[in-house]
């Protein structure tokens, strides 16, 4: 297969982030549990298994919108695949793998009598925090920020024309969406890549898509648009022509823009919403404006660069990222970052019908021995029986502990053990990867995988680079399954992270449920604590608007009046409208 440019058609840091997304973000167990409930006709159970909270009641929908709308909604809910939604949602990336925050994702519209699928809508809200719980909220009704019927504001992804992203009845549509008539571009039916000689050889849709993508990859952007049948104007508007010396063609070359998909994507979006203009963002100031004049008679798609506030662009709808971006799965497969068996089963079956073997993201690997330089020799350390084991006697370990207590320098195996349980110092690369594996599983709510790793011998006392242990990450996990085990092991409820926050402080500030907060209080967590910014638990509750924790706020203010930061109280009194969420 033809090598990719060194400067990155898919930047290395983005490839690394996407690989984490596919390995950790939608755990195999979550997919299996949600699928089981969905196939049993239990859409509420499927949503719960996939960490999606419905914020509406079908009876209320019937009363407000009538039986026809409620019936259409009920049918969609039975076929909604919440784990597939998690799979396709836009991500933060840039070294992370969590869901892009504060997005609204419109799944379907239920008509207003005009024949167009407009309000009310079924839509999702993504989490408010980058590192917080990866839970979604499912709502029904009007979408905030709908500027004109069917045209949404920034931060809204319109998936109405992309039902293969969430509807079990349409998942095979993903093949057509990526330009596949007979096969997926760049691959055979079983997911193996084509050879260099085979690429772009055919005159079918896949062959044409390969030729366009290769031109784009090589930096021949104008030629790529022309080969895709799109009229392309790369000239900057007068107002932005000298803006930072921007090279439009080079910037488009670096985008994950799927040029072969633009024309059909715009036509589908036009049919769904009735618009003829769509924006693809390039930066905070400029976008690519896609126009489809005379779409009813097969007009040709036009693309040009505009400022977002220019006439025509300001009223244009935003083409969803899932429609204009190259499918991340295919990018990762092309660069060899993952095997096709790691794909979501519905995605794998849609793209590669001949693919064999178990499908879905992999589970956690067993702990592996790691070599450590110690006292001039190479020793092996390994997680086993709930601790990091090394070839040293108890007497040697006691001597090293005494040396550390008196301020002496500790090296070798003992330094690694200390770094592993303190979150400070350096770890060997392979051991650091094992610790990161545990906390990435936790980040994405994979409680079964965390328990599996602990059962396999991983130390419960491990901490990440932010000096957070498993008690700190309980807001991301099922605390009922994990907290008793951590308490039984004697983990410290008052352990501090890099922000001097205890596990209770993290639960308050980072989306922990009232049930978790109550469980930590029942276990004896102190409430007379402040963090590195001197905020008390009561002030954190105010800062993050945790109305659901009013019981804790009242208790802190009653039992410990005046605790916390004076500057924060003064700031809130002066600017109450600016208090952070």
N, C-alpha and C positions, 0 to 999 in steps of 0.2 A: 504494500500500500504506500502511496506517495507520502513522504514525511511532511509534517506541518512546519511552518516557519518557526525559527528559533524564538522570535519575539512574541509568538503565541497567538494563533487564531483562537485558541481557548487559553487564556492566561493561566500559568501554572497555579497561582494562588486560587483562581476560580475553580480549576479542575480539582484541587485538593478539597475545597469547600463542598463542591458538588458530590465528590466521592463520599464525604462524611454524611451528606444528606441521604444518599442512597443506602449507605450501610446502617445508619443509626436512626434517622428521622422518623421512619415508619416501620417499627419493629415487626418481624415476622409474626410474633404472637398476637400483636394488635390486629394485623390483617386477618389472621385465622379466626380470632374471636368475633371480630366485626362481621366477617363473611358468614360465620355460622348463624349469627342472629339475623342477618339480612335474609339469608336463604330460608330461614324459618318464618319469615314474615314479620319479624319483630324489629321494626325500624327504630323504635326508641332504644332497644337493647343494642342495636348496631351503633347508634350515635354514642351511647354511653361507653361502649367498648373502644371507640375511636376518639374519645375525649372531646366530644361535641355536645354542647348543651343547648337543647331547644328552648327558645324563649317565647313560645306561643302555644295556644291550645286550639285544637281542631274545632271544638265546639264554638269557641269565640270567633274563629275564622268563618264558620258557617253563618253565625248570626250577623257578622259584619259584611260579608261579601256574597253570601248565597251558597246554595248546595252545589252549583256547577263548579265554582272556583274551589270550594272545599274538596270536591271529588277529584279535580285535577291535581290539587296539592297532595291529597292522600296517595294518589297513584305515584306521583313523583317521589314521595317520601319512601314508599316501598322499594323503589329502585335506586334511591340515592346510595352511593357507595362512599361512606365518609372516610374510609382509609385511602381510597383513591384520590379524594379531595386533598387530604394531607400530602399525598405523593406529588401532586401537581402544583401546589401553592407556591407562589414566589418566595424566595429565600433572601435573607440578609446577605449571605456570602461574605466576601472580604475576610476570610479566615474562619467564619462562623458557619453554622448549618441550621440556624433556627428560622422560623417563619417570619417573613417581612411584617413589621408591626403596623398596627392601625390601618389596615386595608379593609375595604369592603369588597366582597366578591359576590356578584349577582349571578345566581344560578338559573333562574327562570322567571318569566313574567306571566301574568294570568289575565291579561286582556282588559280593554276598556271599551269594547264594542266596536272598535275600528278595524279589527282584524289583525292588529299588531300586538305582539306579546309585551304589553306595557304593564304599569302598576295595577294591582299590587305585585310585589316581587318576593321570591324566596331568596334570601341572601345570607352570607356569612360575615362575621366580624373576626379579624385575626387578633392575636394577643397584643396588649399594649406595651409589653416589655420584651426587649431583645433576649434576655436571659431568663425570663420568667416562664411559668408553666405554658406548655404548648397546647392550650385548650382553645377551642373555637366556640363561638356563639352563633346559633342558627336562628334567624329572625324571619318574620313575614310581615309585609306591609310596604309602606313607602320607603324609598332609599334616601337617606339624608344627602343633600348636595345634588339631587337630580335637577340640572339647570333647565333643560327642556325635556319633553317626553322622550325617554330612551337615551338621553345624553347625560352622562354622569361626570362629576368633577374629578379632580386629581385624587389619587388614592383609591379609586374604585376600579376593579377589574370586572369587565362585563363578559361572563361566560355563557350568555344565552345562546350564542351561535356555536358553542364548543361543548356540546353535551357529552362527548366522549370523555371529558375530564371528570365527570361525576355520575353519569347515568348508566346503569348496568345494561340498558337496552341499546346503548349507542357506543359501547367501548370499541367496537371494530372500526368506528369512524376515525380512530387515530391513524390507521394505515393511510387512508385517503388524505388526512390532514398533513402528513409528512411527505406527500407526493408519491405515494406508493399505489401503482395500478396492479402490477403483478408481484413486485417485491419492494422492500424498503431500500431507499438509496444507500449505496456503499456496502450492503450486506446481502447474504444469501438468506434463504428461508429459515435456516437453522441458527441464524445470528452470527455466523462466521463472516469475516470481512472479505470483500472481493480483492483480487490481486490488482496491481497497478494497471496491467494490460486490460483488465475487464472494466475498469472504471470509465463511465461515460460512453461505452461502446454502443449501447443500444439506442433505439429511437423511441423508446417508451418513456413514460413519465419519470421513472426512476433514473434512466440514463440522462434525460435532459436536466433533471435536478442535480445530478452529479456534476455535469459540465458547468452549470451555473455556480454551484458551490465552490468548485475548484477555481474558477475565475475569481470569485470573491476572495478565496483564500490566498491567491497569488497577488492580490492587490489590484486586479483589473476590474474595478468596481463598475465603471461605465459599461464595460463589455458584459459584465454579469447581469446588469439590469436589462441591457438590450437583448441578451440571450433569453431572459425570462419574459420578454415581451412587455416590459415596463418602460414608459417614457421617463427618463431621468434627467433632472436639471441640477447639477452639482454646484451652481453658482450661488454664493452667499448673497443675501439681501444687502442693499446699500448700507443699511444701518449697522450691519454686523460684519461687513467685508474685512475690516481691519482688526476685528476683535481677536486679540491675542494670536494673530497670525494663524488662525484655525485652518487646517487642511481638511476639507470636508471628505474627500475621497479616502484619505488615510484614516480618518475617524470612523467612517462607515466600514472600512476593512476590518477594524478592530472590534466592531460591534458583533454581537451574536445574532445579527439579523439574518433571518432565513428568507433570502430573496425569492427562491422558487415558490414559497408558500404565500407571498404577499397578495397576489392577485386573487386566488380562491378565498383567502381569509377575508379580504375586503368585501368580496361579493357575498359571502355568508353573513358578515356583519351588516351589510346593507339590507339583505333580505330580512334579518332579524329585527333591525331597528329603524330602517327606512332612511338612514343618512347616506351621504355620498362623500363625506370628508372624514378622514381619520388621522390621528396623530400617533407617531412613534417617537418617544423622547430620545434626544441625543445628549442633552445637558440641561442644566437648570434654565437655560435661556432659549435654546433653539431645539426644533424638532423636525422630523421628516413628515411632511404633509402628503398623505395619499388621497388622491381624488379619482373618483370613478364617474365621469360625466356620461350621460346616456347609458347608464348601466342596464336599462331594460332592453336596449338594442345591442348589447355586447360591446359597449365602448371600452377603449383601452385605458388601463390604469396609468396614472401619472404620479410621479414622485418628485418633490422638490423640498428644499430646506427653507424653513420660515422661522421667524420669531413667534413665540407662543401667543403674543398679544396682537399680532397683525390681523386685519380683517380676514375672515374666512377660517383662520386657525383658531381664533378664540372660541368660535361656536362649534368647532369640530369635535367629534367624539374621540375618545382615546382607545386605540386598538389594544386589546388586552395583551399582556406580555406573552401569554400562552399561545397567541395567534401569530405574533411576529418573530418570536425568538426561536432559534434552533432548539429542537427537543434536547434537553440536557442529557437524557439517557443515551441518545445516539452519539452525542459528542464524547461522552465518557467511554462508550464502547469503541469508538474510532481510535482513541488514543491509548486503548488498552488499560484504562484505569479500573475496570471492573468487568466481570464476565456477564453475559446476558442472563444467566440463571439468577442473578441478584435482582432483576427487575421485579416490580410488582406483578403478580401472576396475570392480572387482566391486561397489563401493558405488554408483558412478554407474549401472551397468546395473540394479541392484536398485531404486534409487529412481526413476530417470528413463529408462524403456526407449526413449523417443524421442529421447534426447540424441545429437547427432551430433558428429563431429570427434574428433581425438586426445584420449585421456583419460589423466589422471595428472598429478602435480605438475609444475610447469614446471622447466626447466633454468636455469642461471645466465644472466643477460643479458650482452651484450657491454659492456665498459667504456664509460662515457659521459663526454663532456667536462663539466667543472665550472668555473664562473666564479669567479675569485678577485680580490679587490681588491688591487692591487699598484702601489705608487708613484703613487697617484692615478689609476690606470687599471684597467680590467677586463681580466684575462687569462684564457685558458682553460688548464686543466691536465687531463691525461688519462693513464691507464695505457696505455702502448704499449711494446712490445719489452722488457718486464721492468723498466720504471722509470716513475716519475711524470714525464711530460714537460711542460715549460712553455716559453714563447717567450723564453728567455734563452740567451745565448751561453755557451760554456765559460769564457770570461774572467770574465764576471759571476758565474758559479757558483763559480769559484775564489776570487774576491774575497769573496763571502759566506761561504765556508767558512773563509777566514782570519779574517774578522771574528768568526765564532762561536768560533773557536779562542782568540781573545784576549778572549772574554767579552762581545763586543758583541751588541746586540739585532738579531735577524733578523726580518724581516716579509715579508708578501706571499707570493709563490709559494715562496720558500725556506723560510719558516716552515712552510708546509703540507707541503713535502717532508720536512722534519725531523720533524714530528709524525707523519707517515705511517709512517716507519721507526723511530721511537722509542717510539710508544705514549703519548707525553706531549703536552701542549698541546691545541689545538683544531683540528678539521677542519671544513670546510664541510659542511653537512648532507648533501648529495648524495654527497660523497666518503666521509663517515663511513658512509653506507648501503652503499656498495660494499665497503668494508673489512669491515663487519659481515656482508655476504653471504658473503664468503670464509670467515669464522670460524664462521658458522652452518652452512655446508656441512660444514666440518671437524667441528664438534660432533656432527653426526649421521652421521659416518663416510662421507661422500660423496666418496671419493677421486677418482672420475672427474670430478666437477664441479670439484673443486679443481684438478686437472690441466688441465681445460678453461679455467678462469679464468687460470691461469698461461700457457697457450698463447695466450690472447687478449691477453696483455700485462701482467697484474697483476704488480706488483713482488713478488718472492719475499721481500723484506726487510720487508714490512709487519708491523706489530704491532698487537695489539688494546689495549683500554683497560687490561688487566692487564699490559701490556708483554710479552706473549707473542707469539713469532713462530711460524712453521710448524714449526720444530724442537720447540717446546714442545707442540704439539698432535698430534705423531706417535702418542701412545697411542690416539688416536681414529681413526686412519687406517691405510691399508695402507702401512707404512713401507718395504716392499720396492719399491713403485712410486715413492715420493716421496723417500726419504732420499738416494739417489745424486744426484738432481737438486739437492737443497739443498746437499749437500756440494760438488758441482762448482761451484756458484755462490759458494762461499766463506762460507757462513753460519757464524756463530761458535757452536761447540759449548759454549762457556762463557757465553753470553749469559744474563743474569739477568732474571727476571720481577719482579712487584711483591712477591713473597715471597722474593726473592733465591735462587730455585731455578733451577738450570740445566736444560736439557732432560733430562739423565739423572735429576736429582732429581725432576722432574715424572713421568717414566716410572715411577720407583720408588713415588712417593706416590699416583699417580692411575691405577693399573691398567694400566700399560704391560706388555706381554708380555715374558717372558724373552728371546724372540728379538729384540725391539726393544732391550732393555737390552744384550744381547750385541752388536748391530750398532753401538750408540753407543760401547761400549767398544772395539770393533774400529776405529772411526773416530778414536779418540784422546781420548774424553771423560775428563776428570779425575775421580778418585774421592776426592781429598782436599778435598772441598768441604762447606760447611755452608750452611744457609738462614738466613732472618731470625730464626728461633727458636733458632738455633745447633745444630740437629739435623744430625748427619752422615748419610750414606747408610745406614750400618749401623743407626743409631737409627731412621731412617725405616722400614727393613725390619722392625724389631721393632714399631714403633708400628702399622704397617698390616698386620702379620701376613703378610708376603710370604714364606711358606715356600718358594715357588718361586724366590726370589732368594737362597737360602742361599749360593750360590757367590760372589755379590758381597759379601755380609756377611762371609764368611770372608776374602776378599781385602782388604777395607777394614780389618778388625781386625788382619790380619797386617802389612800394609804401612804402616798409619797408626794404631798403637795410641794410645788416649787421645783421638783426635779427636772433637769434638762437645761436646755440652752435659753438664756435670756435674749440673745440676739435674734433667735428664731421667733419668739413671741413678739418682740418689737417689730420685726419685719412683717409678720402677718397682720399686726394692728395697723401698720402704715399702708400696706398693699394687700389686703385680703383677697382681691381678685387675682393676684399673681401667685397665690399659694399653689405649689406644684401638685400635680395629680400623682 
